[in-house]
Amino acid sequence: MDKLDEITLTKYKKKNQKIWFFYRMISFDLLIYYTISYLFLVNVKGLSSAQIIFANSFYPLFKACLQVPCTILIQKIGKRNSLILANSCISVYILLVLGLVNTSTYIIANVFCAIGFVIKEMADCNLLYDYLEDRR
């Protein structure tokens, strides 16, 4: 790799390190999300606590089942595109929850949530590691 490519790569790494802070800041405020989500599902959508807990119990099951397929997907389409797909899946999850009509829709929404968070958990750290300076 010549000197110009190294300088360009270093500039991209520094830019991405600055952007990373804002990305992490808006992407992981789950404590507030779960509280608001529960209140929304009970008060606005009319689900009972039992229905919410039942539908939410599928989320860890989907996460466990999707680990290997999501790993293969990340290898095929790359880390950056995987994060874009993950955030899109989480957006679909939110749209499905907003348009929720019954418990089965919430279970389907949890599939998209599981896909999104499995990919994010795998690709986030790896992508960040790619943009760190070599500290030798």
C-alpha positions as CSV (number, residue, x, y, z in Angstrom):
1,M,0.0,0.0,0.0
2,D,1.5,3.4,-0.9
3,K,1.7,6.5,1.2
4,L,-1.4,8.2,-0.3
5,D,-3.6,5.2,0.4
6,E,-2.5,5.1,4.0
7,I,-3.2,8.8,4.5
8,T,-6.7,8.4,2.9
9,L,-7.4,5.3,5.1
10,T,-6.3,7.2,8.2
11,K,-8.6,10.1,7.4
12,Y,-11.6,7.7,6.9
13,K,-10.7,6.0,10.2
14,K,-10.7,9.2,12.1
15,K,-14.0,10.3,10.5
16,N,-15.6,7.0,11.4
17,Q,-14.3,7.2,15.0
18,K,-16.1,10.5,15.4
19,I,-19.3,9.3,13.9
20,W,-19.2,6.1,16.0
21,F,-19.8,8.1,19.3
22,F,-23.1,9.5,18.0
23,Y,-24.2,6.1,16.5
24,R,-23.7,4.4,19.9
25,M,-25.4,7.2,21.7
26,I,-28.7,6.9,19.8
27,S,-28.7,3.1,19.3
28,F,-28.6,1.6,22.8
29,D,-31.1,3.3,25.1
30,L,-33.1,0.1,25.8
31,L,-34.0,0.7,29.5
32,I,-36.3,3.6,28.6
33,Y,-37.5,1.8,25.4
34,Y,-38.7,-1.3,27.3
35,T,-40.6,0.8,29.8
36,I,-42.3,2.9,27.2
37,S,-42.9,-0.1,25.0
38,Y,-44.7,-2.0,27.8
39,L,-46.9,1.0,28.7
40,F,-47.7,1.5,25.0
41,L,-48.7,-2.2,24.5
42,V,-50.8,-2.2,27.6
43,N,-52.5,1.2,27.4
44,V,-52.7,1.9,23.7
45,K,-52.8,-1.5,22.0
46,G,-54.8,-3.3,24.8
47,L,-52.5,-6.3,25.3
48,S,-52.5,-8.0,28.7
49,S,-49.3,-8.5,30.6
50,A,-49.5,-12.2,30.0
51,Q,-49.7,-11.6,26.2
52,I,-46.7,-9.3,26.3
53,I,-44.6,-11.7,28.3
54,F,-45.6,-14.6,26.1
55,A,-44.7,-12.8,22.9
56,N,-41.4,-11.5,24.4
57,S,-40.5,-15.0,25.4
58,F,-40.0,-15.8,21.7
59,Y,-37.3,-13.1,21.4
60,P,-34.5,-15.1,23.1
61,L,-35.5,-18.2,21.2
62,F,-35.3,-16.4,17.9
63,K,-31.9,-14.9,18.9
64,A,-30.5,-18.3,19.7
65,C,-31.7,-19.8,16.5
66,L,-30.5,-16.9,14.3
67,Q,-26.9,-16.8,15.6
68,V,-25.4,-19.0,12.9
69,P,-27.5,-17.8,9.9
70,C,-26.7,-14.2,10.8
71,T,-23.0,-15.0,11.1
72,I,-23.1,-16.4,7.6
73,L,-25.0,-13.4,6.4
74,I,-22.5,-11.0,7.8
75,Q,-19.7,-12.9,6.1
76,K,-21.5,-12.8,2.7
77,I,-22.6,-9.1,2.6
78,G,-20.0,-7.4,4.8
79,K,-20.1,-5.6,8.2
80,R,-21.2,-2.2,6.9
81,N,-24.1,-3.6,4.9
82,S,-25.0,-5.9,7.8
83,L,-25.4,-3.0,10.1
84,I,-27.6,-1.2,7.6
85,L,-29.7,-4.4,7.4
86,A,-29.8,-4.7,11.2
87,N,-31.0,-1.1,11.7
88,S,-33.6,-1.7,8.9
89,C,-34.9,-4.8,10.7
90,I,-35.2,-2.9,13.9
91,S,-37.1,-0.2,12.1
92,V,-39.5,-2.8,10.7
93,Y,-39.9,-4.2,14.2
94,I,-40.9,-0.7,15.5
95,L,-43.3,-0.2,12.6
96,L,-44.9,-3.6,13.3
97,V,-45.3,-2.8,17.0
98,L,-46.9,0.6,16.1
99,G,-49.4,-1.2,13.8
100,L,-49.9,-4.1,16.2
101,V,-53.3,-5.8,16.1
102,N,-52.7,-9.0,18.0
103,T,-50.2,-11.2,19.8
104,S,-49.1,-13.0,16.7
105,T,-48.1,-9.7,15.0
106,Y,-45.9,-9.0,18.1
107,I,-44.3,-12.4,17.8
108,I,-43.5,-11.7,14.1
109,A,-42.1,-8.3,15.1
110,N,-39.8,-10.1,17.6
111,V,-38.3,-12.0,14.7
112,F,-37.2,-8.8,13.1
113,C,-36.0,-7.5,16.4
114,A,-33.9,-10.6,17.0
115,I,-32.4,-10.5,13.5
116,G,-31.5,-6.8,14.0
117,F,-29.9,-7.2,17.4
118,V,-28.1,-10.4,16.6
119,I,-26.4,-8.7,13.6
120,K,-25.7,-5.5,15.5
121,E,-24.1,-7.4,18.4
122,M,-21.8,-9.3,16.0
123,A,-20.9,-6.6,13.5
124,D,-20.7,-3.5,15.8
125,C,-17.5,-4.4,17.6
126,N,-15.9,-5.9,14.6
127,L,-16.5,-2.8,12.5
128,L,-15.2,-0.6,15.3
129,Y,-12.1,-2.8,15.6
130,D,-11.4,-2.3,11.8
131,Y,-11.3,1.4,12.3
132,L,-9.0,1.6,15.3
133,E,-5.5,2.7,14.7
134,D,-2.8,0.0,14.8
135,R,-1.3,0.4,18.4
136,R,1.9,-1.7,18.0
